[in-house]
Amino acid sequence: MKTKLLIVISSDNADTIMKFPLLYGGVSMPRGYWEEVHVMFWGASILRAVDTPSIRDKVISMQSDGVKFSACVVCAGEYEATQSLEAIGIACTHTGELLTQALKSDEWSVMTI
């Protein structure tokens, strides 16, 4: 049975990021939809995570509910955003490892935006 949700965001549209993946991801743990939620920023979404106050605030709020966050370390480096991401609790990692694990797992559902 799938109990974990991985949300991969690559869109650079702030409205889309706020109104779908962060909205759903933000209510998923408090409402008991999933036991674990992990949001992954990849590509251009990294720029929105660091330069959009509403996204930064939502990330911080979701962390208090137990949602985990990461960002592609390669992308973060290319955008010179590593320090800004880590300052709001987004770990810069080799995200392909978690994505591959989730895709192969019977425990994870993967949603990409």
Stockholm file with secondary structure:
# STOCKHOLM 1.0

chainA/1-113         MKTKLLIVISSDNADTIMKFPLLYGGVSMPRGYWEEVHVMFWGASILRAVDTPSIRDKVISMQSDGVKFSACVVCAGEYEATQSLEAIGIACTHTGELLTQALKSDEWSVMTI
#=GR chainA/1-113 SS CCCEEEEEECCCCHHHHHHTHHHHHHHHTTTTSCSEEEEEECTTHHHHHHHCHHHHHHHHHHHHTTCEEEEEHHHHHHTTCHHHHHHTTCEEECHHHHHHHHHHCSSEEEEEC
#=GC SS_cons         CCCEEEEEECCCCHHHHHHTHHHHHHHHTTTTSCSEEEEEECTTHHHHHHHCHHHHHHHHHHHHTTCEEEEEHHHHHHTTCHHHHHHTTCEEECHHHHHHHHHHCSSEEEEEC
//
